[in-house]
Amino acid sequence: MAERIYLDGAAATPVLPEVKRVMEEALSEGGNPSSIHAEGRRARQRIERARGLVAALINAASEEIVFTSCGTESNAWALRGLLAAHRRKGNHVVISVIEHPSVSLAARRLELEGTRVSIVPVDGEGSVSPSALRAALQLQTALVSIMLANGEVGTIEPIQELAAVAHEHGALFHTDAVAAAGHHAVDVKALGVDALSLAANQCYGPTGVAALYVREGVRIFPLLEGGGQEVGARSGTEALPAIVGMGVAAEIARRTLAERVTRVSRLRDRLRDGLASRIESLRLNGSWSSRLPHNLHVCIDGVSSESLVLGLDHAGIAAGLGSACNSKAMRPSAVLKAMGLTEEEAKGALVLTVGEPTTDEDIDRALEIIPTVVRQLRNVTALTARMKEETRRRA
């Protein structure tokens, strides 16, 4: 039996062997980083080394990195903590219409608590323009949060320009870089952001650990209070093995990023061109001039996303259905709707993300399997439509 083909890195990337090894070492040695004995000091050293490696990936200082449990926590903390610490500036927050639910729902909760929230639109490629952001800013705007890259359609936002616009108005700027870090060059100094979220399970590290970068000098209130870990910024005993794993994943990403980007973008483009030539009525979504190198997002007429993902799963391919964190809702993609697609046009959305384990042979097999599954589903859809029409005529 042929091995399965994993094309759903947008949901979670596989953990690299080097990452597993250091996590096993940390598990076997144990130790609480807050303890002052030898085991505790050794655990603390492991965490601080990981902090430095994560910082190096995004060109930050170690002191600017705080470990969290996941990208959702980092995003929620950025919104709530930054706003709470800068209430004197105002009580207005700006986000984009395509933010991850961990940002959009956190903003919604803040709105229910009295914060005013403005939502900036995107164009047909899923990009936020600086002029659109400028129009949404107000005198009382304290915080802007716009993602660095959309993990669903792959579009990379012009964060440097957007952050500059926010700063012109005296607002802080946070960016959700969970989908980008480890796949696209991220430099917090060049971007000019005040806070940035990233997560290990999106760049070949483990689940259960993420980080929030907060620029030196920027105040942020804790989201979790307790034992005072992470210099009082984020209480809770640190998840030592996961943090160590994130550090190694970040180190590998920094060291091999150029090679990784070249390789996965070539495979992604082979997949894109092959599917476009083999499947009629296929639409490519997102920007192609500013895009995550491993992301391919398409809409295919005549099939539903759910049937397509399940059909591919049965045929040996793991693919993504819309937004990975909201796929069970079975709703049309809010991102595609924001980009101007109708519900009918968005019905056959498919997210394919290539990665470190992907080979040319995988792409060859995918280019055989995906069109075949699409053809089978379209035949079933056509047959069902004919049967319904026949039943209607006989009624």
Residue pairs with C-beta under 8 A, 6 or more apart in sequence:
2 316
2 365
3 316
4 316
4 317
4 318
5 316
5 317
5 318
5 358
5 362
5 365
5 366
5 369
6 14
6 318
6 355
6 357
6 358
7 317
7 318
7 319
7 320
7 352
7 353
7 354
7 358
7 366
8 318
8 319
8 320
8 324
8 351
8 352
8 353
9 202
9 294
9 353
9 354
9 355
10 151
10 152
10 179
10 295
10 320
10 324
10 351
10 353
11 320
11 324
12 201
12 202
12 207
12 324
13 182
13 201
13 202
13 203
13 204
13 205
13 355
13 356
14 204
14 355
14 356
14 357
15 204
15 205
15 206
15 245
15 249
16 204
16 205
16 248
16 249
16 252
16 356
18 248
18 252
19 204
19 205
19 206
19 245
19 248
19 249
19 252
20 245
22 244
22 245
22 247
22 248
23 206
23 241
23 242
23 244
23 245
24 241
25 244
26 43
26 46
26 240
26 241
26 244
26 245
27 241
29 39
29 42
29 43
30 39
30 43
30 240
31 39
31 40
31 42
31 43
31 240
32 39
32 40
32 43
32 237
33 40
33 43
33 44
33 46
33 47
33 229
33 237
33 238
33 240
34 40
34 44
34 227
34 229
34 237
35 41
35 43
43 240
46 240
46 243
46 244
47 67
47 238
47 240
47 243
47 244
48 62
49 244
49 247
50 67
50 243
50 244
50 246
50 247
50 248
50 250
51 62
51 65
51 67
51 243
51 247
52 62
52 247
53 247
53 248
53 250
53 251
53 254
54 65
54 198
54 211
54 246
54 247
54 250
55 61
55 62
55 64
55 65
55 213
56 250
56 251
56 254
57 181
57 182
57 186
57 198
57 250
57 251
57 253
57 254
58 177
58 181
58 186
58 187
58 188
58 196
58 198
58 213
59 186
59 187
59 188
59 189
59 190
60 188
60 189
60 213
61 216
63 216
64 188
64 213
64 214
64 215
64 216
65 211
65 212
65 213
66 211
66 212
66 214
66 230
66 231
66 233
66 234
67 209
67 210
67 211
67 230
67 234
67 238
67 239
67 243
67 246
68 74
68 77
68 209
68 210
68 211
68 212
68 234
69 208
69 209
69 210
69 236
69 239
70 199
70 201
70 207
70 208
70 209
70 210
71 100
71 102
71 176
71 178
71 197
71 198
71 199
71 202
71 210
72 100
72 102
73 210
73 223
74 178
74 197
74 198
74 199
74 210
74 211
74 212
75 100
75 102
75 103
75 106
75 145
75 174
75 176
75 178
75 197
76 102
76 106
76 223
77 212
77 220
77 223
77 234
78 145
78 174
78 195
78 197
78 212
78 220
79 93
79 103
79 106
79 107
79 110
79 143
79 145
79 174
80 106
80 110
80 221
80 223
81 220
81 221
81 222
81 223
82 142
82 143
82 172
82 174
82 194
82 195
82 218
82 220
83 91
83 93
83 110
83 115
83 142
83 143
84 221
85 219
85 220
85 221
86 142
86 143
86 172
86 219
87 142
89 140
89 141
89 142
89 170
89 171
90 138
90 139
90 140
90 141
90 142
91 114
91 115
91 116
91 140
91 142
92 115
92 116
92 117
92 118
92 138
92 140
92 141
92 142
93 107
93 110
93 115
93 116
93 117
93 118
93 141
93 142
93 143
93 144
93 145
94 117
94 118
94 119
94 120
94 133
94 136
94 137
94 141
94 143
94 144
94 145
94 146
94 166
94 171
95 103
95 104
95 107
95 117
95 118
95 119
95 120
95 144
95 145
95 146
96 119
96 120
96 121
96 122
96 128
96 146
96 147
96 157
97 119
97 120
97 121
97 122
97 334
97 338
98 122
98 126
98 147
98 150
98 152
98 334
98 335
98 338
98 339
99 107
99 145
99 146
99 147
99 176
100 147
100 151
100 176
100 178
100 323
100 325
101 323
101 325
101 326
102 176
102 325
103 145
103 147
103 176
107 115
107 117
107 145
108 117
110 117
111 117
116 140
118 136
118 138
118 141
119 136
120 128
120 132
120 133
120 136
120 146
121 128
121 132
121 338
122 128
122 338
122 339
123 129
123 339
124 339
124 340
125 155
125 286
125 287
125 339
126 150
126 153
126 155
126 285
126 286
126 287
126 335
126 338
126 339
127 155
127 157
127 158
127 287
127 290
128 146
128 157
128 158
128 162
129 158
130 158
130 161
130 162
130 164
130 165
133 144
133 146
133 162
133 165
133 166
134 165
134 169
137 144
137 165
137 166
137 169
137 171
139 169
141 166
141 169
141 170
141 171
142 171
142 172
143 171
143 172
143 173
143 174
144 162
144 163
144 166
144 171
144 172
144 173
144 174
145 173
145 174
145 175
145 176
146 157
146 159
146 162
146 173
146 175
146 176
147 157
147 175
147 176
147 177
147 179
148 156
148 157
148 159
148 175
148 176
148 177
148 179
148 180
148 184
148 186
148 191
148 196
149 155
149 156
149 157
149 177
149 179
149 180
149 184
149 292
150 157
150 179
150 286
150 335
151 178
151 179
151 202
151 292
151 295
151 323
151 324
152 297
152 322
152 323
152 324
152 333
152 335
152 351
153 285
153 286
153 295
153 297
153 335
153 336
153 339
154 286
154 287
154 291
154 292
154 295
154 296
154 297
155 286
155 287
155 290
155 291
156 180
156 184
156 287
156 290
156 291
156 292
157 175
157 290
158 290
159 175
159 191
159 193
160 190
160 191
160 192
162 173
163 173
163 175
163 191
163 192
163 193
163 194
164 192
166 172
166 173
167 173
167 192
172 194
172 195
172 218
173 192
173 193
173 194
173 195
174 193
174 194
174 195
174 196
174 197
175 191
175 193
175 195
175 196
175 197
176 196
176 197
177 186
177 196
177 197
177 198
178 197
178 198
178 199
178 202
178 210
179 202
179 292
180 186
180 292
181 198
181 199
181 202
181 203
181 250
181 253
182 198
182 202
182 203
182 204
182 249
182 250
182 253
182 257
183 202
183 203
183 253
183 260
183 261
183 264
183 292
183 293
183 294
184 261
184 292
184 293
185 257
186 196
186 198
188 196
188 213
188 215
193 213
193 215
194 214
194 215
194 218
195 212
195 213
195 214
195 215
195 218
195 220
196 212
196 213
197 210
197 211
197 212
197 213
198 210
198 211
198 213
199 209
199 210
199 211
200 206
200 207
200 208
200 209
200 210
200 242
200 245
200 246
200 249
200 250
201 207
201 208
203 249
203 250
203 253
204 249
204 252
204 253
204 355
204 356
205 242
205 245
205 246
205 248
205 249
205 250
206 241
206 242
206 245
206 246
207 242
208 239
208 242
209 239
209 242
209 243
209 245
209 246
210 246
211 246
212 234
214 220
214 233
220 233
222 232
222 233
222 234
222 235
223 234
224 234
224 235
224 236
225 235
226 235
226 236
227 235
227 236
227 237
228 235
229 235
229 236
229 237
229 238
230 238
253 260
260 293
260 356
261 293
264 293
264 294
264 354
264 355
264 356
264 358
265 293
265 294
267 354
267 358
267 360
267 363
268 293
268 294
268 295
268 296
268 352
268 354
270 360
270 363
271 296
271 352
271 354
271 363
271 366
271 367
272 284
272 296
274 363
274 367
275 282
275 296
275 298
275 367
275 370
275 371
276 282
276 284
278 367
278 370
278 371
279 300
279 370
279 371
279 374
280 301
281 300
281 301
281 302
282 298
282 299
282 300
282 301
283 298
283 299
283 300
283 301
283 345
284 296
284 297
284 298
285 297
285 298
285 299
285 336
285 339
285 341
285 349
286 295
286 297
294 353
294 354
294 355
295 351
295 352
295 353
296 351
296 352
296 353
296 354
297 349
297 350
297 351
297 352
298 349
298 350
298 352
299 336
299 341
299 345
299 346
299 347
299 348
299 349
299 350
300 308
300 348
300 350
300 374
301 348
302 348
302 374
302 377
302 378
302 381
302 382
303 347
303 348
303 374
303 377
303 378
303 381
304 347
304 348
304 377
305 321
305 322
305 347
305 348
305 349
305 350
306 321
306 330
307 377
308 319
308 348
308 350
308 373
308 374
308 377
309 319
309 320
309 321
309 350
311 373
311 376
311 377
312 318
312 319
312 369
312 370
312 373
313 319
315 369
315 372
315 373
316 365
316 369
317 366
317 369
317 370
319 350
319 351
319 352
320 327
320 350
320 351
320 352
320 353
321 327
321 349
321 350
321 351
322 331
322 332
322 333
322 335
322 349
322 351
323 333
323 334
323 335
324 351
332 343
332 346
332 347
332 349
333 341
333 346
333 349
336 345
336 346
336 349
337 343
337 346
352 366
354 362
354 363
